[in-house]
Amino acid sequence: MSNQLDKKFTKRSARPGTIASAMGELLQIFGIRASDADLAARWDKIMGPDIANVAKLVAIKKMHDGRFNITLRPANPAFTLQLSYMSDEIKNKINKYFGRDAVAKISFRK
């Protein structure tokens, strides 16, 4: 019996995740969006491949009113203008994910 138990715990199926990621997954089951860490962990899913391949999330600053200032880094500086035109779409996707007006400002870092 102990040999079966040992086999079960000796093989690691995946690398350990962060607490924020585990909590985010748990809270997502219940339909709750946790925090800015949840946004960072799910950036690719929230934005979709069109935006996620072009812009990486660099910084999230939470303001006193509970909204976020988002800083993005384009994969190539040439995409900065394109992303600035898409800033309303990016805001809408993040706001839809959180279910509220969560984004105060989006800025770009080269």
Long-range contacts (C-beta under 8 A, 24 or more apart in sequence): 33-97, 33-98, 33-99, 36-60, 36-62, 36-68, 39-68, 39-94, 39-97, 39-98, 42-97, 46-93, 46-94, 46-97, 47-90, 47-93, 48-93, 51-83, 51-86, 51-89, 51-90, 51-93, 54-79, 54-82, 54-83, 55-79, 55-83, 55-90, 58-109, 59-109, 63-104, 65-104, 66-102, 67-101, 67-102, 67-103, 67-104, 68-94, 68-102, 68-103, 68-104, 69-104, 69-105, 69-106, 69-107, 70-94, 70-103, 70-105, 70-106, 70-107, 71-106, 71-107, 71-108, 71-109, 72-106, 72-107, 72-108, 72-109, 73-108, 73-109, 73-110, 74-108, 74-110, 77-110, 80-108, 80-110, 83-108, 84-108
